[in-house]
Amino acid sequence: MSDGGAAKSRKGPTGIAFLYLVIYNVSLAVGWSYIFFLCVSNTIHGDSKTLWQTIELPLKICQTAAVLEVVHAITGLVPSGVVSTALQVASRVGVLWGIV
């Protein structure tokens, strides 16, 4: 039975681009998991007043790496809007580096 139209097929990145995105996402997932581990460990075993000193560097690395999401949108590597992605990333990075 026909659905009355052609089925839409989403074509994602292939080859090197796909591999790069997998490595990028796995790296950030590992980084954020490590930050979570540090938060829990510091809260259980340490002084919560030292939490920022414990997570500052890995947090800055992971959050700043999100700037690549804007590059991914600009280059068309992912189907995301450039402006919305840039605003989200800029707000998070701005708070981390500018305020905190």
OpenMM code with the backbone's topology and positions (N, CA, C; nanometers):
from openmm import Vec3, app, unit

residues = "MET SER ASP GLY GLY ALA ALA LYS SER ARG LYS GLY PRO THR GLY ILE ALA PHE LEU TYR LEU VAL ILE TYR ASN VAL SER LEU ALA VAL GLY TRP SER TYR ILE PHE PHE LEU CYS VAL SER ASN THR ILE HIS GLY ASP SER LYS THR LEU TRP GLN THR ILE GLU LEU PRO LEU LYS ILE CYS GLN THR ALA ALA VAL LEU GLU VAL VAL HIS ALA ILE THR GLY LEU VAL PRO SER GLY VAL VAL SER THR ALA LEU GLN VAL ALA SER ARG VAL GLY VAL LEU TRP GLY ILE VAL".split()
positions = [
    Vec3(0.0842, -0.1176, 0.0000),
    Vec3(0.0000, 0.0000, 0.0000),
    Vec3(0.0884, 0.1233, 0.0000),
    Vec3(0.0589, 0.2148, -0.0849),
    Vec3(0.1396, 0.3346, -0.0999),
    Vec3(0.0976, 0.4407, 0.0003),
    Vec3(0.1934, 0.5208, 0.0439),
    Vec3(0.1617, 0.6278, 0.1383),
    Vec3(0.1241, 0.7573, 0.0675),
    Vec3(0.1186, 0.7539, -0.0645),
    Vec3(0.0772, 0.8707, -0.1399),
    Vec3(0.1902, 0.9670, -0.1716),
    Vec3(0.3100, 0.9376, -0.1320),
    Vec3(0.4222, 1.0266, -0.1595),
    Vec3(0.5526, 0.9540, -0.1386),
    Vec3(0.6513, 1.0157, -0.1838),
    Vec3(0.7841, 0.9561, -0.1677),
    Vec3(0.8273, 0.9692, -0.0228),
    Vec3(0.8837, 0.8647, 0.0286),
    Vec3(0.9332, 0.8678, 0.1668),
    Vec3(1.0574, 0.9556, 0.1727),
    Vec3(1.0605, 1.0407, 0.2736),
    Vec3(1.1769, 1.1274, 0.2915),
    Vec3(1.2893, 1.0460, 0.3531),
    Vec3(1.4036, 1.0588, 0.2947),
    Vec3(1.5203, 0.9933, 0.3532),
    Vec3(1.6178, 1.1009, 0.3957),
    Vec3(1.6576, 1.0944, 0.5193),
    Vec3(1.7552, 1.1911, 0.5716),
    Vec3(1.8931, 1.1373, 0.5438),
    Vec3(1.9681, 1.2192, 0.4762),
    Vec3(2.1064, 1.1815, 0.4496),
    Vec3(2.1941, 1.2565, 0.5473),
    Vec3(2.2658, 1.1838, 0.6249),
    Vec3(2.3574, 1.2451, 0.7184),
    Vec3(2.4980, 1.2424, 0.6624),
    Vec3(2.5905, 1.2903, 0.7408),
    Vec3(2.7297, 1.2885, 0.6973),
    Vec3(2.7800, 1.1446, 0.6807),
    Vec3(2.8705, 1.1281, 0.5894),
    Vec3(2.9263, 0.9953, 0.5653),
    Vec3(3.0784, 1.0019, 0.5691),
    Vec3(3.1385, 0.8871, 0.5757),
    Vec3(3.2840, 0.8766, 0.5681),
    Vec3(3.3566, 0.9495, 0.6789),
    Vec3(3.4506, 1.0336, 0.6406),
    Vec3(3.5357, 1.1058, 0.7348),
    Vec3(3.4522, 1.1984, 0.8232),
    Vec3(3.3528, 1.2641, 0.7643),
    Vec3(3.2691, 1.3559, 0.8418),
    Vec3(3.1949, 1.2808, 0.9513),
    Vec3(3.1412, 1.1648, 0.9183),
    Vec3(3.0707, 1.0841, 1.0177),
    Vec3(3.1662, 1.0402, 1.1285),
    Vec3(3.2820, 0.9927, 1.0909),
    Vec3(3.3818, 0.9503, 1.1891),
    Vec3(3.4220, 1.0658, 1.2801),
    Vec3(3.4441, 1.1824, 1.2200),
    Vec3(3.4784, 1.3007, 1.2993),
    Vec3(3.3687, 1.3330, 1.4001),
    Vec3(3.2427, 1.3324, 1.3567),
    Vec3(3.1319, 1.3640, 1.4480),
    Vec3(3.1193, 1.2616, 1.5602),
    Vec3(3.1429, 1.1361, 1.5280),
    Vec3(3.1397, 1.0324, 1.6322),
    Vec3(3.2494, 1.0584, 1.7353),
    Vec3(3.3707, 1.0853, 1.6881),
    Vec3(3.4820, 1.1126, 1.7795),
    Vec3(3.4542, 1.2382, 1.8617),
    Vec3(3.4039, 1.3418, 1.7981),
    Vec3(3.3696, 1.4666, 1.8679),
    Vec3(3.2665, 1.4407, 1.9782),
    Vec3(3.1594, 1.3718, 1.9434),
    Vec3(3.0523, 1.3475, 2.0411),
    Vec3(3.0954, 1.2534, 2.1523),
    Vec3(3.1701, 1.1508, 2.1193),
    Vec3(3.2189, 1.0584, 2.2225),
    Vec3(3.3155, 1.1313, 2.3161),
    Vec3(3.4016, 1.2142, 2.2600),
    Vec3(3.4962, 1.2905, 2.3425),
    Vec3(3.4238, 1.3814, 2.4410),
    Vec3(3.3229, 1.4525, 2.3926),
    Vec3(3.2486, 1.5398, 2.4825),
    Vec3(3.1672, 1.4607, 2.5851),
    Vec3(3.1134, 1.3472, 2.5448),
    Vec3(3.0398, 1.2641, 2.6397),
    Vec3(3.1328, 1.2148, 2.7508),
    Vec3(3.2530, 1.1747, 2.7137),
    Vec3(3.3517, 1.1315, 2.8134),
    Vec3(3.3891, 1.2493, 2.9034),
    Vec3(3.4104, 1.3664, 2.8433),
    Vec3(3.4448, 1.4849, 2.9217),
    Vec3(3.3372, 1.5230, 3.0210),
    Vec3(3.2122, 1.5264, 2.9745),
    Vec3(3.1022, 1.5618, 3.0657),
    Vec3(3.0818, 1.4544, 3.1724),
    Vec3(3.1039, 1.3283, 3.1380),
    Vec3(3.0950, 1.2207, 3.2381),
    Vec3(3.2031, 1.2379, 3.3445),
    Vec3(3.3213, 1.2762, 3.3017),
    Vec3(3.4314, 1.3008, 3.3949),
    Vec3(3.3978, 1.4174, 3.4888),
    Vec3(3.3400, 1.5226, 3.4343),
    Vec3(3.2996, 1.6371, 3.5170),
    Vec3(3.1936, 1.5933, 3.6188),
    Vec3(3.0987, 1.5135, 3.5743),
    Vec3(2.9968, 1.4622, 3.6657),
    Vec3(3.0601, 1.3785, 3.7766),
    Vec3(3.1523, 1.2900, 3.7378),
    Vec3(3.2235, 1.2090, 3.8359),
    Vec3(3.2961, 1.2975, 3.9376),
    Vec3(3.3648, 1.4006, 3.8899),
    Vec3(3.4358, 1.4914, 3.9801),
    Vec3(3.3401, 1.5617, 4.0763),
    Vec3(3.2251, 1.6027, 4.0251),
    Vec3(3.1259, 1.6696, 4.1102),
    Vec3(3.0765, 1.5768, 4.2210),
    Vec3(3.0404, 1.4558, 4.1826),
    Vec3(2.9900, 1.3600, 4.2813),
    Vec3(3.0994, 1.3226, 4.3795),
    Vec3(3.2175, 1.2927, 4.3292),
    Vec3(3.3289, 1.2541, 4.4147),
    Vec3(3.3662, 1.3650, 4.5122),
    Vec3(3.3726, 1.4867, 4.4621),
    Vec3(3.4088, 1.5996, 4.5473),
    Vec3(3.3026, 1.6237, 4.6532),
    Vec3(3.1769, 1.6060, 4.6168),
    Vec3(3.0689, 1.6276, 4.7118),
    Vec3(3.0691, 1.5210, 4.8214),
    Vec3(3.0968, 1.3976, 4.7831),
    Vec3(3.0962, 1.2880, 4.8811),
    Vec3(3.2213, 1.2897, 4.9685),
    Vec3(3.3371, 1.3064, 4.9072),
    Vec3(3.4632, 1.2907, 4.9794),
    Vec3(3.5338, 1.4206, 5.0157),
    Vec3(3.4939, 1.5262, 4.9546),
    Vec3(3.5694, 1.6487, 4.9753),
    Vec3(3.4842, 1.7595, 5.0331),
    Vec3(3.5371, 1.8746, 5.0220),
    Vec3(3.4703, 1.9944, 5.0685),
    Vec3(3.4026, 2.0589, 4.9482),
    Vec3(3.2741, 2.0832, 4.9594),
    Vec3(3.2019, 2.1401, 4.8455),
    Vec3(3.2530, 2.2792, 4.8089),
    Vec3(3.3280, 2.3411, 4.8985),
    Vec3(3.3853, 2.4724, 4.8689),
    Vec3(3.4982, 2.4629, 4.7665),
    Vec3(3.5538, 2.3431, 4.7485),
    Vec3(3.6624, 2.3253, 4.6524),
    Vec3(3.6127, 2.2713, 4.5183),
    Vec3(3.4823, 2.2626, 4.5020),
    Vec3(3.4275, 2.2045, 4.3803),
    Vec3(3.4732, 2.2806, 4.2559),
    Vec3(3.4668, 2.4126, 4.2582),
    Vec3(3.5051, 2.4899, 4.1401),
    Vec3(3.6506, 2.4645, 4.1019),
    Vec3(3.7392, 2.4617, 4.2006),
    Vec3(3.8801, 2.4365, 4.1710),
    Vec3(3.8979, 2.2973, 4.1097),
    Vec3(3.8116, 2.2050, 4.1477),
    Vec3(3.8223, 2.0681, 4.0979),
    Vec3(3.7749, 2.0561, 3.9530),
    Vec3(3.6681, 2.1244, 3.9182),
    Vec3(3.6092, 2.1051, 3.7851),
    Vec3(3.6387, 2.2177, 3.6866),
    Vec3(3.7051, 2.3233, 3.7298),
    Vec3(3.7219, 2.4407, 3.6434),
    Vec3(3.7843, 2.4078, 3.5076),
    Vec3(3.8988, 2.3442, 3.5058),
    Vec3(3.9686, 2.3182, 3.3798),
    Vec3(3.8898, 2.2243, 3.2880),
    Vec3(3.8456, 2.1062, 3.3362),
    Vec3(3.7705, 2.0201, 3.2440),
    Vec3(3.6404, 2.0843, 3.1958),
    Vec3(3.5761, 2.1626, 3.2818),
    Vec3(3.4533, 2.2308, 3.2412),
    Vec3(3.4814, 2.3327, 3.1318),
    Vec3(3.5875, 2.4092, 3.1469),
    Vec3(3.6222, 2.5088, 3.0454),
    Vec3(3.6594, 2.4418, 2.9129),
    Vec3(3.7272, 2.3302, 2.9197),
    Vec3(3.7639, 2.2584, 2.7974),
    Vec3(3.6390, 2.2073, 2.7246),
    Vec3(3.5519, 2.1395, 2.7982),
    Vec3(3.4320, 2.0828, 2.7353),
    Vec3(3.3381, 2.1912, 2.6839),
    Vec3(3.3178, 2.2935, 2.7614),
    Vec3(3.2245, 2.3976, 2.7199),
    Vec3(3.2796, 2.4793, 2.6042),
    Vec3(3.4083, 2.5061, 2.6050),
    Vec3(3.4683, 2.5822, 2.4959),
    Vec3(3.4722, 2.4997, 2.3670),
    Vec3(3.4838, 2.3689, 2.3796),
    Vec3(3.4816, 2.2821, 2.2614),
    Vec3(3.3479, 2.2911, 2.1889),
    Vec3(3.2450, 2.3364, 2.2582),
    Vec3(3.1134, 2.3512, 2.1956),
    Vec3(3.1136, 2.4577, 2.0861),
    Vec3(3.2157, 2.5412, 2.0822),
    Vec3(3.2280, 2.6399, 1.9747),
    Vec3(3.2332, 2.5674, 1.8395),
    Vec3(3.2845, 2.4466, 1.8402),
    Vec3(3.2892, 2.3683, 1.7160),
    Vec3(3.1491, 2.3385, 1.6633),
    Vec3(3.0482, 2.3394, 1.7500),
    Vec3(2.9111, 2.3174, 1.7044),
    Vec3(2.8680, 2.4263, 1.6070),
    Vec3(2.9153, 2.5476, 1.6290),
    Vec3(2.8851, 2.6577, 1.5375),
    Vec3(2.9530, 2.6314, 1.4029),
    Vec3(3.0772, 2.5863, 1.4085),
    Vec3(3.1490, 2.5527, 1.2852),
    Vec3(3.0765, 2.4407, 1.2109),
    Vec3(3.0285, 2.3422, 1.2840),
    Vec3(2.9548, 2.2313, 1.2217),
    Vec3(2.8299, 2.2832, 1.1505),
    Vec3(2.7590, 2.3768, 1.2137),
    Vec3(2.6385, 2.4333, 1.1522),
    Vec3(2.6731, 2.5180, 1.0303),
    Vec3(2.7784, 2.5978, 1.0413),
    Vec3(2.8186, 2.6845, 0.9290),
    Vec3(2.8583, 2.6019, 0.8068),
    Vec3(2.9319, 2.4959, 0.8296),
    Vec3(2.9801, 2.4136, 0.7186),
    Vec3(2.8757, 2.3156, 0.6661),
    Vec3(2.7623, 2.3048, 0.7356),
    Vec3(2.6581, 2.2128, 0.6919),
    Vec3(2.6828, 2.0696, 0.7339),
    Vec3(2.7774, 2.0503, 0.8222),
    Vec3(2.8075, 1.9157, 0.8708),
    Vec3(2.6898, 1.8579, 0.9485),
    Vec3(2.6162, 1.9441, 1.0157),
    Vec3(2.4946, 1.9052, 1.0868),
    Vec3(2.3813, 1.9978, 1.0422),
    Vec3(2.2576, 1.9491, 1.0441),
    Vec3(2.1460, 2.0320, 0.9976),
    Vec3(2.0912, 2.1230, 1.1077),
    Vec3(2.1754, 2.2072, 1.1626),
    Vec3(2.1346, 2.2981, 1.2692),
    Vec3(2.1378, 2.4408, 1.2172),
    Vec3(2.0540, 2.5241, 1.2753),
    Vec3(2.0547, 2.6643, 1.2392),
    Vec3(2.1785, 2.7327, 1.2951),
    Vec3(2.2436, 2.8108, 1.2132),
    Vec3(2.3685, 2.8758, 1.2535),
    Vec3(2.3429, 2.9788, 1.3633),
    Vec3(2.2421, 3.0629, 1.3445),
    Vec3(2.2173, 3.1709, 1.4407),
    Vec3(2.1772, 3.1154, 1.5767),
    Vec3(2.0843, 3.0221, 1.5792),
    Vec3(2.0402, 2.9677, 1.7084),
    Vec3(2.1538, 2.8933, 1.7789),
    Vec3(2.2317, 2.8186, 1.7030),
    Vec3(2.3458, 2.7471, 1.7618),
    Vec3(2.4484, 2.8461, 1.8151),
    Vec3(2.4784, 2.9487, 1.7372),
    Vec3(2.5766, 3.0489, 1.7801),
    Vec3(2.5307, 3.1212, 1.9060),
    Vec3(2.4031, 3.1553, 1.9146),
    Vec3(2.3518, 3.2241, 2.0341),
    Vec3(2.3609, 3.1350, 2.1577),
    Vec3(2.3238, 3.0092, 2.1427),
    Vec3(2.3301, 2.9172, 2.2567),
    Vec3(2.4734, 2.8982, 2.3056),
    Vec3(2.5622, 2.8724, 2.2124),
    Vec3(2.7017, 2.8491, 2.2491),
    Vec3(2.7641, 2.9754, 2.3064),
    Vec3(2.7374, 3.0899, 2.2442),
    Vec3(2.7944, 3.2161, 2.2927),
    Vec3(2.7464, 3.2482, 2.4335),
    Vec3(2.6208, 3.2193, 2.4624),
    Vec3(2.5714, 3.2488, 2.5969),
    Vec3(2.6381, 3.1600, 2.7013),
    Vec3(2.6541, 3.0324, 2.6707),
    Vec3(2.7169, 2.9410, 2.7670),
    Vec3(2.8653, 2.9733, 2.7857),
    Vec3(2.9354, 2.9937, 2.6760),
    Vec3(3.0785, 3.0245, 2.6837),
    Vec3(3.0991, 3.1620, 2.7484),
    Vec3(3.0121, 3.2556, 2.7164),
    Vec3(3.0220, 3.3891, 2.7754),
    Vec3(3.0029, 3.3868, 2.9254),
    Vec3(2.9077, 3.3102, 2.9728),
    Vec3(2.8871, 3.2990, 3.1173),
    Vec3(3.0076, 3.2327, 3.1826),
    Vec3(3.0562, 3.1268, 3.1225),
    Vec3(3.1694, 3.0534, 3.1813),
    Vec3(3.2959, 3.1380, 3.1871),
    Vec3(3.3324, 3.1996, 3.0765),
    Vec3(3.4580, 3.2747, 3.0715),
    Vec3(3.4430, 3.4184, 3.1186),
    Vec3(3.3249, 3.4782, 3.0978),
    Vec3(3.3088, 3.6192, 3.1300),
    Vec3(3.2599, 3.6486, 3.2709),
    Vec3(3.1766, 3.5610, 3.3231),
    Vec3(3.1163, 3.5867, 3.4538),
    Vec3(3.1766, 3.4998, 3.5623),
    Vec3(3.1853, 3.3714, 3.5350),
    Vec3(3.2364, 3.2783, 3.6349),
    Vec3(3.3852, 3.2955, 3.6410),
] * unit.nanometer
topology = app.Topology()
chain = topology.addChain("A")
for resn in residues:
    res = topology.addResidue(resn, chain)
    for name in ("N", "CA", "C"):
        topology.addAtom(name, app.Element.getBySymbol(name[0]), res)
